[in-house]
Each structure stands twice: as structure tokens, then as C-alpha cells.
Amino acid sequence: MTAAGASREQPRVAVVGGGLAGITAALLLADAGHRVVLHEARPRLGGLTHSFRRDGPGGTMWVDNGQHVFLRCCTSYRALLDRLGSTGGTILQPRLDVVVRSETRPAVGRLRRTGLPAPLHLAATLARYRWLTPGDRARVVPAALALGRVDREDPATDEVSFGDWLTRHGQSPKAVEAVWDLIGVATLNAPAERASLALAATVFQLGLLDRADAADIGWADVPLQLLHGDAAQRALAEVGVEVRLGARIADLDGLHAAADHVVLAVPPTEAQRLAGAAVIAPDDWAAELGSSPIVNLHLVVDRPVLEHDFVAAVDGPLQWVFDRTAPSGLATGQYLAVSLSAADALIDVPVAELKSRFWPHLVGLLPGLTRAEVIDFFVTRERHATFRPAPGSARFRPGTRTHRPDLHLAGAYTATGWPATMEGAVRSGEAAAGAVLSQTPRRAAA
């Protein structure tokens, strides 16, 4: 429907939600000449990729709510960084190189690509990968080639567990831990046995198997709030988007009355509450889709104990540890962030218990901690970090379009074909903007 007083030359759009999906949709629609108002319930933009200032024993520092990385193949997310003028605040590896350490053995392994074309670019590193037995090394390459042939768009593929598929293709529990879950848990937010084969195939095909340089890893070299939220605030202002912070939307009636189109870029439960039966999905789709948490341990020590930007862990419950000293603004010592994905069993564990439980594992991974003084230790939690990427989850992921032609959905949970990553969120914003633009003129003629 058309809002009273709205001009045909400049359609009005209300975007609800100021995360990456909402930011993307708002920018694209404003670029096309639409009048956009963005409503965000929190006092800042950025959604789940934000930072806060912490006054601790080590001084005042920036803390990211989670450790978000991207890959070279994340073309939509990287384009958004360019649009925000934020690319200079990131680091992108010239060539995939991941240091992999064991908590129980002193040796160091590496996953790194060569200059050969895909899939040969990983053959040498897998052949030498010290965390696999010779038999596992011989079986992991055929499994990778078979995964490259999986039809990830076949609905039947989504019904299959990635863990079951790996077992059928000769992957031992150790191979699953040291290769498949090393990558999969961080990107899917679920271990192989609880992940959809379709989503796993998306991660590994696009990230590792289709192009040699696709999996080169990128990360923020500044606080996420500066990279995303603050940069978006400036970019949106430049194209005339009105940003209303601290603006929680109770219902959509007022927005539909004031705008030609509404883009809901909010979490699934909030989208279901606001949109109701307009969403084209099974009843109670948000609850069925579910969520998966992430817990981050943060420690500040008085001296460097990690000599790399990040390290991946095997032989224990640790997953990835990042050096965030420089982006935090910490003047002395080292600040480490430990990312624990698929953290259902940890989300309600008290801080003291988490410290006592994980400290021996941290010392095993980073022996230098035995000589360091812990200046600060704290925990951040995202209870609903992502949707749960379980087998069969695709049927509960709604598309951008709804039963109302003027209501559109955006968010990493929508049917992008990607797991809940920054790339998936940006792609959903692109899809929502495209849906609006398909029904409205892009710009009035001069």
C-alpha cells in the first residue's frame, strides 16, 4: 500500500534493525533514491557485531562482543566494508595460513594453501598435517573431493547430518575434530553431528574447494564498533537515511501507515512477533529454527604469550584464540579472546567456574601463561548468536518475501543458502533491498 502523502518519485521505506542486514538494505535503498528511516532498539548500530568500552585492572579497553572473521570469498561483506569506507580497518591474509596447536603435545601444525589451483592447493598441507594419522591423511582428500560434488541446493541434502556423511566417507573422530570441526564449528556454530550437510557443503565448497584463494582469512584490526556501527552511521547520514536509535518497535501498524515498504531486519523471534502470519513459513518457525550460543573468554596478561594473530586448538575443548591487543587499545601486556562456538553447555556457567575449567587447557595450549600474571579475566555471552543449523533447518528459514507485498525480511537466518555469518547477513540485506526495488521506481527522472 502507499502511505498518505508519499510521493511516487521517492518511495518511503522503514528498516527495522541496525545490524549488518539492516545497514545493507538501508544503504542500497537510499542509493536508489528511496526515503529511508532506520529504527534500531539499541543505542548504537552494528547488531551482533559490536564493541563496548571496559574499565578493568589493565585500563580502559575496547572489547568486541565476539570474534568475527571473514574469508576472501565473502564478496558481499567485503563490498559492504568498501561502501562503509572500513576496508582499511581489516587485515586479509595474502594466503590461507592457520597455526594449529595441541593442548597435550608441543608440536605445531599448520593448514596453509599453496599457489596451485583448487583443489590441489590444499593437498600438500593435508599430506603433512601432523594432527592426522597416515590413514586419516589418505582418507581426508577423497572425502574433500566428494564433498565438492555434493548438491547443496537439493532439499534432501539439508536433511542429512554432516557428521553422518563424514562417517560414511571414512572420516575418523580424530579427523572430524582436527579438520572438519576445526573449520565447521567456527562457521556453522555447530559440530558436524548436529549440522546440516547442505550448510556444511556451502562452507567447504565456497570457502575451500571452488577457488584456491577463497579461504584466505580476514579479521578486524580495529574495534568492530568502529568498523561497522560507527562507519555505518556516517555512511547512512551521507545518503540521507534517518537513523532512530533506542527506537524499539512495538508493532508494525504505524510503520505501514507511514511507509510504502517495511524491511524487518531483526532476530527471528522478534520478526515472528512483529510479522505474525504474514511470514511465508511453517507455524512457529522461529522456535523450530532455534538458536545456538557463543561464549567468549577474555583474558589480559602482563606479557605476550601468543606470537600469532590467532591459533586454532585440537586435543581439548578450546577452539580458537585471538590476539586482540592492538585493536583493544591496551597499552601493556597482551589481550587474548577465546571463542567457544556451539556453547550450549557453557552459556549459563559462572565466570569463576569457566576460568577454573578452561585455565588448564589454556596453559596447555599457551605454555607461556605459566610465567604470566593474569591481570583481568571476564566473559561475554551471546545466547542467541545464530540460528541452529541442524539437519532439516532449511524448511524453517523464511525467504525475503512475505504474504504482504510491502513487508520484507532480512537477517542471516533467512533463506540465503549461507550459514549465519556476516556474509549471510549482508546477502539477506541485499535480497530485501532487491525485493523492494522490484516493486518501486529506483529514482525519479530529472
C-alpha positions as CSV (number, residue, x, y, z in Angstrom):
1,M,0.0,0.0,0.0
2,T,1.0,3.6,-0.4
3,A,1.5,5.8,2.6
4,A,-0.6,9.0,2.7
5,G,1.4,11.8,1.2
6,A,4.2,9.7,0.0
7,S,5.4,10.8,-3.5
8,R,5.7,8.3,-6.3
9,E,9.1,9.8,-7.1
10,Q,10.6,8.9,-3.7
11,P,9.1,5.8,-2.1
12,R,9.4,5.6,1.7
13,V,10.9,2.6,3.4
14,A,11.1,1.8,7.1
15,V,14.0,-0.6,8.0
16,V,13.7,-2.2,11.5
17,G,17.1,-3.3,12.8
18,G,20.5,-1.8,12.6
19,G,22.7,-4.9,12.2
20,L,24.6,-5.7,9.0
21,A,21.4,-6.8,7.2
22,G,19.5,-3.6,8.1
23,I,22.5,-1.4,7.3
24,T,23.0,-3.1,3.9
25,A,19.3,-2.8,3.0
26,A,19.1,0.9,4.1
27,L,22.2,1.9,2.1
28,L,21.1,0.2,-1.1
29,L,17.6,1.6,-0.9
30,A,18.9,5.1,-0.2
31,D,21.4,4.8,-3.0
32,A,18.4,4.0,-5.3
33,G,16.7,7.3,-4.3
34,H,14.3,5.9,-1.6
35,R,13.5,7.8,1.6
36,V,14.7,5.5,4.3
37,V,14.2,5.6,8.1
38,L,16.2,3.0,10.1
39,H,14.9,2.1,13.5
40,E,17.3,0.4,16.0
41,A,16.3,-0.6,19.5
42,R,19.8,-0.3,20.9
43,P,21.7,2.9,21.3
44,R,24.1,2.0,18.5
45,L,24.3,0.3,15.2
46,G,26.1,-2.9,14.4
47,G,23.8,-5.6,15.8
48,L,25.7,-8.7,17.0
49,T,29.0,-7.3,15.6
50,H,29.6,-4.5,18.1
51,S,32.1,-3.4,20.8
52,F,32.0,-1.8,24.2
53,R,34.4,0.1,26.4
54,R,35.6,-1.7,29.5
55,D,37.3,-0.2,32.5
56,G,39.4,-3.0,34.0
57,P,42.5,-3.6,36.0
58,G,44.5,-3.3,32.8
59,G,43.0,0.0,32.0
60,T,40.2,1.1,29.6
61,M,40.0,-1.0,26.5
62,W,37.7,-1.8,23.6
63,V,36.1,-5.3,23.8
64,D,34.4,-6.9,20.8
65,N,31.3,-8.9,21.7
66,G,32.6,-11.8,19.6
67,Q,35.5,-12.8,17.4
68,H,34.2,-12.4,13.8
69,V,36.3,-13.3,10.9
70,F,35.6,-13.4,7.1
71,L,37.0,-15.1,4.1
72,R,38.1,-13.8,0.8
73,C,35.1,-15.4,-0.8
74,C,32.8,-13.2,1.4
75,T,32.3,-10.8,-1.5
76,S,29.1,-9.2,-0.3
77,Y,30.5,-8.5,3.2
78,R,33.7,-7.1,1.7
79,A,31.7,-4.9,-0.7
80,L,29.9,-3.5,2.4
81,L,33.2,-2.7,4.0
82,D,34.2,-0.8,0.9
83,R,30.9,1.0,1.0
84,L,31.4,2.0,4.6
85,G,35.0,3.0,4.0
86,S,36.1,0.4,6.5
87,T,38.3,-1.9,4.5
88,G,41.4,-0.2,5.8
89,G,40.4,-1.4,9.3
90,T,40.8,-5.0,8.3
91,I,43.6,-7.5,7.6
92,L,43.2,-10.1,4.9
93,Q,45.8,-12.9,4.6
94,P,47.6,-13.0,1.2
95,R,47.4,-16.8,1.5
96,L,45.5,-19.1,3.9
97,D,47.7,-19.9,6.9
98,V,46.3,-21.3,10.2
99,V,48.5,-22.3,13.1
100,V,47.0,-25.4,14.8
101,R,48.3,-26.3,18.3
102,S,47.6,-29.2,20.6
103,E,46.9,-28.8,24.3
104,T,48.7,-32.0,25.0
105,R,51.6,-32.2,22.6
106,P,54.3,-29.5,22.0
107,A,54.4,-29.8,18.2
108,V,52.7,-27.2,15.9
109,G,50.7,-28.0,12.8
110,R,49.6,-25.7,10.0
111,L,46.8,-25.6,7.5
112,R,48.0,-23.4,4.6
113,R,47.5,-23.4,0.9
114,T,50.0,-23.4,-1.9
115,G,49.8,-21.4,-5.2
116,L,48.3,-24.4,-7.1
117,P,44.7,-24.2,-8.3
118,A,41.9,-25.7,-6.3
119,P,41.6,-28.4,-5.1
120,L,45.3,-29.1,-5.4
121,H,46.1,-26.0,-3.3
122,L,45.5,-28.0,0.0
123,A,47.0,-31.4,-1.0
124,A,50.4,-30.6,0.4
125,T,49.3,-29.3,3.7
126,L,46.9,-32.2,4.3
127,A,49.6,-34.7,3.4
128,R,51.8,-33.2,6.1
129,Y,49.2,-32.3,8.7
130,R,50.6,-33.6,11.9
131,W,47.3,-34.0,13.7
132,L,46.2,-36.8,11.4
133,T,47.4,-40.3,11.2
134,P,48.7,-41.5,7.8
135,G,45.5,-43.4,7.3
136,D,43.4,-40.3,8.1
137,R,45.5,-38.2,5.7
138,A,44.9,-40.7,2.9
139,R,41.1,-40.6,3.5
140,V,40.6,-36.9,4.0
141,V,41.4,-35.9,0.4
142,P,38.9,-38.2,-1.2
143,A,36.3,-37.0,1.3
144,A,37.0,-33.4,0.4
145,L,36.6,-34.2,-3.3
146,A,33.3,-36.0,-2.6
147,L,32.1,-33.0,-0.6
148,G,32.8,-30.8,-3.5
149,R,30.4,-32.8,-5.6
150,V,27.5,-32.6,-3.0
151,D,24.4,-30.8,-4.4
152,R,23.9,-28.3,-1.6
153,E,20.8,-26.9,-3.2
154,D,19.0,-30.3,-3.2
155,P,16.4,-30.2,-0.3
156,A,17.3,-33.8,0.5
157,T,20.9,-32.7,1.3
158,D,19.7,-30.4,4.1
159,E,18.0,-33.4,5.8
160,V,21.3,-35.2,6.2
161,S,23.7,-34.8,9.1
162,F,27.2,-33.7,8.1
163,G,28.6,-36.0,10.8
164,D,26.8,-39.0,9.3
165,W,28.1,-38.1,5.9
166,L,31.6,-37.8,7.2
167,T,31.4,-41.2,8.8
168,R,30.1,-42.8,5.6
169,H,33.2,-41.3,3.9
170,G,35.7,-42.8,6.2
171,Q,36.4,-39.9,8.5
172,S,37.5,-40.9,12.0
173,P,36.6,-39.0,15.1
174,K,40.1,-37.5,15.2
175,A,39.8,-36.4,11.5
176,V,36.5,-34.8,12.3
177,E,38.0,-32.9,15.2
178,A,41.3,-31.9,13.6
179,V,39.9,-30.9,10.2
180,W,36.2,-30.7,9.7
181,D,35.1,-29.4,13.0
182,L,38.1,-27.1,13.3
183,I,36.6,-25.1,10.4
184,G,32.9,-26.1,10.7
185,V,32.2,-25.3,14.3
186,A,33.5,-21.8,13.9
187,T,31.5,-21.1,10.7
188,L,28.4,-23.2,11.4
189,N,28.2,-22.8,15.2
190,A,27.5,-26.5,15.5
191,P,29.6,-29.6,15.4
192,A,29.4,-31.9,12.4
193,E,26.9,-34.4,14.0
194,R,24.4,-31.5,14.6
195,A,24.9,-29.7,11.3
196,S,23.1,-29.8,8.0
197,L,25.1,-31.3,5.2
198,A,23.8,-28.6,2.9
199,L,25.2,-25.8,5.1
200,A,28.5,-27.7,5.6
201,A,28.8,-28.2,1.9
202,T,28.3,-24.5,1.3
203,V,31.1,-23.6,3.8
204,F,33.6,-26.1,2.4
205,Q,32.7,-25.7,-1.3
206,L,32.7,-21.9,-1.4
207,G,35.4,-21.5,1.2
208,L,37.9,-24.2,0.4
209,L,37.2,-26.2,-2.7
210,D,36.0,-24.0,-5.5
211,R,38.8,-21.4,-5.6
212,A,42.3,-21.6,-4.3
213,D,42.2,-18.2,-2.6
214,A,38.6,-18.4,-1.3
215,A,39.6,-19.3,2.3
216,D,42.2,-16.6,2.9
217,I,41.1,-15.3,6.3
218,G,40.3,-11.7,7.2
219,W,39.6,-10.0,10.5
220,A,39.1,-6.6,12.1
221,D,42.2,-4.7,13.1
222,V,40.0,-2.1,14.8
223,P,37.1,-2.5,17.2
224,L,34.1,-3.9,15.5
225,Q,32.0,-0.9,16.6
226,L,34.3,1.4,14.6
227,L,34.4,-1.0,11.7
228,H,30.6,-1.4,11.3
229,G,28.3,0.6,13.5
230,D,30.1,4.0,13.6
231,A,31.1,3.8,10.0
232,A,27.5,2.9,9.0
233,Q,26.2,5.9,11.0
234,R,28.3,8.2,8.8
235,A,27.5,6.4,5.6
236,L,23.8,6.4,6.2
237,A,23.8,10.1,7.1
238,E,25.7,10.9,3.9
239,V,22.9,9.4,1.8
240,G,20.1,10.9,3.8
241,V,18.9,8.0,5.9
242,E,17.3,9.0,9.1
243,V,18.6,6.8,11.9
244,R,16.5,6.5,15.0
245,L,18.4,4.8,17.9
246,G,16.8,3.5,21.0
247,A,13.6,3.0,18.9
248,R,12.0,-0.3,19.8
249,I,9.1,-1.1,17.5
250,A,6.0,-2.5,19.4
251,D,4.0,-3.3,16.2
252,L,4.1,-2.5,12.5
253,D,0.8,-0.6,12.2
254,G,2.5,2.8,12.5
255,L,5.3,1.9,10.1
256,H,2.9,0.5,7.5
257,A,0.9,3.8,7.7
258,A,4.0,5.9,7.2
259,A,6.0,3.9,4.6
260,D,5.4,2.2,1.4
261,H,7.6,-0.8,2.4
262,V,8.9,-2.2,5.7
263,V,12.1,-4.3,6.0
264,L,12.3,-6.3,9.1
265,A,16.0,-7.0,9.9
266,V,15.6,-8.2,13.5
267,P,16.2,-11.6,15.1
268,P,13.8,-14.5,14.3
269,T,11.6,-14.4,17.4
270,E,11.2,-10.6,17.0
271,A,10.4,-11.0,13.3
272,Q,7.8,-13.6,14.0
273,R,6.3,-11.4,16.8
274,L,6.1,-8.4,14.5
275,A,5.1,-10.0,11.2
276,G,2.8,-12.7,12.6
277,A,1.1,-14.8,9.9
278,A,2.5,-12.6,7.1
279,V,5.7,-14.7,7.0
280,I,5.7,-17.5,4.5
281,A,7.0,-20.3,6.7
282,P,5.6,-23.1,8.9
283,D,3.8,-22.1,12.1
284,D,6.1,-21.2,15.0
285,W,9.0,-21.2,12.5
286,A,11.3,-19.2,14.8
287,A,11.1,-21.6,17.7
288,E,11.6,-24.5,15.3
289,L,14.6,-22.8,13.8
290,G,16.0,-22.3,17.3
291,S,19.3,-20.6,18.2
292,S,22.8,-21.6,19.1
293,P,25.0,-19.7,21.6
294,I,28.6,-18.5,21.6
295,V,30.7,-17.8,24.7
296,N,33.9,-15.7,24.6
297,L,36.6,-15.9,27.3
298,H,38.7,-12.7,27.6
299,L,42.0,-12.5,29.5
300,V,44.6,-9.8,29.9
301,V,48.1,-10.9,30.9
302,D,51.2,-8.9,31.7
303,R,53.3,-10.2,28.8
304,P,52.9,-11.7,25.4
305,V,52.1,-15.5,25.4
306,L,50.8,-15.8,21.8
307,E,53.1,-14.9,19.0
308,H,50.5,-15.2,16.2
309,D,47.3,-13.2,15.3
310,F,45.3,-16.3,16.2
311,V,45.7,-20.0,16.8
312,A,43.3,-23.0,16.4
313,A,43.3,-25.7,19.0
314,V,43.0,-29.5,19.0
315,D,43.0,-32.2,21.7
316,G,40.7,-30.3,24.1
317,P,37.7,-28.1,24.4
318,L,39.4,-24.9,23.2
319,Q,38.7,-23.8,19.6
320,W,40.2,-20.5,18.5
321,V,42.3,-17.9,20.4
322,F,42.8,-14.4,19.0
323,D,45.3,-11.7,20.0
324,R,43.2,-8.6,20.2
325,T,45.8,-6.4,22.0
326,A,46.3,-3.7,19.3
327,P,42.6,-3.2,18.4
328,S,41.6,-3.0,22.1
329,G,44.0,-0.1,22.7
330,L,45.7,-1.9,25.6
331,A,49.0,-0.1,26.3
332,T,50.8,-3.0,28.0
333,G,50.6,-6.8,28.2
334,Q,48.5,-8.9,25.9
335,Y,44.8,-9.3,25.5
336,L,43.5,-12.7,24.3
337,A,40.0,-13.6,23.3
338,V,38.9,-17.2,23.3
339,S,36.0,-18.0,21.0
340,L,33.8,-21.0,22.1
341,S,31.1,-21.7,19.5
342,A,28.2,-24.1,19.9
343,A,28.4,-23.3,23.6
344,D,25.1,-24.8,24.8
345,A,26.7,-26.4,27.8
346,L,28.6,-23.2,28.8
347,I,26.1,-20.4,28.3
348,D,25.0,-20.4,31.9
349,V,28.3,-21.4,33.6
350,P,29.5,-18.8,36.1
351,V,32.7,-16.8,35.2
352,A,34.7,-18.3,38.1
353,E,33.8,-21.8,37.0
354,L,34.7,-21.1,33.4
355,K,38.1,-19.8,34.4
356,S,38.9,-22.8,36.6
357,R,37.6,-25.2,33.9
358,F,39.5,-23.7,31.0
359,W,42.7,-22.5,32.6
360,P,44.5,-25.8,32.4
361,H,43.6,-26.1,28.7
362,L,44.8,-22.5,28.1
363,V,48.1,-23.3,29.8
364,G,48.4,-26.5,27.7
365,L,47.9,-24.5,24.5
366,L,50.0,-21.5,25.6
367,P,52.7,-22.6,28.0
368,G,53.9,-19.1,28.4
369,L,50.9,-18.5,30.6
370,T,52.7,-20.3,33.5
371,R,55.0,-17.3,33.7
372,A,52.4,-14.6,33.2
373,E,50.3,-12.7,35.6
374,V,46.6,-12.6,34.8
375,I,45.5,-9.0,35.1
376,D,41.9,-9.5,34.1
377,F,39.5,-12.3,33.1
378,F,35.9,-11.8,32.0
379,V,33.3,-13.5,29.8
380,T,30.9,-12.3,27.1
381,R,27.9,-14.4,26.0
382,E,25.6,-14.3,23.0
383,R,22.7,-16.7,24.0
384,H,21.1,-16.4,20.5
385,A,24.2,-15.8,18.4
386,T,23.0,-17.7,15.4
387,F,20.1,-19.9,14.3
388,R,20.6,-23.6,14.9
389,P,22.0,-25.1,11.6
390,A,20.5,-28.6,12.2
391,P,19.6,-31.1,9.5
392,G,16.2,-30.0,8.2
393,S,16.6,-26.4,9.3
394,A,16.1,-25.1,5.7
395,R,12.4,-25.6,5.8
396,F,12.1,-23.1,8.7
397,R,14.2,-20.4,7.1
398,P,11.8,-17.9,5.6
399,G,12.5,-16.1,2.4
400,T,12.7,-12.3,1.9
401,R,9.2,-12.0,0.6
402,T,6.1,-12.4,2.8
403,H,2.4,-12.7,2.2
404,R,2.3,-8.9,2.4
405,P,3.9,-7.3,-0.7
406,D,5.0,-4.3,1.4
407,L,6.8,-6.4,4.1
408,H,10.2,-8.0,3.6
409,L,12.6,-9.9,5.9
410,A,16.3,-9.6,6.2
411,G,18.7,-11.4,8.6
412,A,21.3,-14.2,8.5
413,Y,18.5,-16.6,9.4
414,T,16.6,-16.1,6.2
415,A,17.0,-18.4,3.2
416,T,20.3,-17.1,1.9
417,G,21.8,-20.5,1.4
418,W,24.6,-19.5,3.7
419,P,25.0,-20.2,7.4
420,A,24.6,-17.4,10.0
421,T,27.7,-15.4,9.1
422,M,28.4,-11.8,8.4
423,E,28.3,-12.7,4.7
424,G,24.9,-14.3,5.1
425,A,23.6,-11.2,6.9
426,V,24.8,-8.8,4.2
427,R,23.4,-11.0,1.4
428,S,20.0,-11.0,3.2
429,G,20.0,-7.2,3.2
430,E,20.8,-7.2,-0.5
431,A,17.9,-9.6,-1.1
432,A,15.5,-7.4,0.9
433,A,16.5,-4.3,-0.9
434,G,16.2,-6.1,-4.2
435,A,12.7,-7.2,-3.3
436,V,11.7,-3.6,-2.5
437,L,13.3,-2.2,-5.7
438,S,11.5,-4.8,-7.8
439,Q,8.2,-3.1,-6.8
440,T,9.2,0.6,-6.7
441,P,10.9,3.0,-9.0
442,R,14.6,3.4,-8.3
443,R,14.8,7.2,-8.8
444,A,12.6,9.9,-10.2
445,A,13.6,11.2,-13.6
446,A,15.3,14.6,-13.5
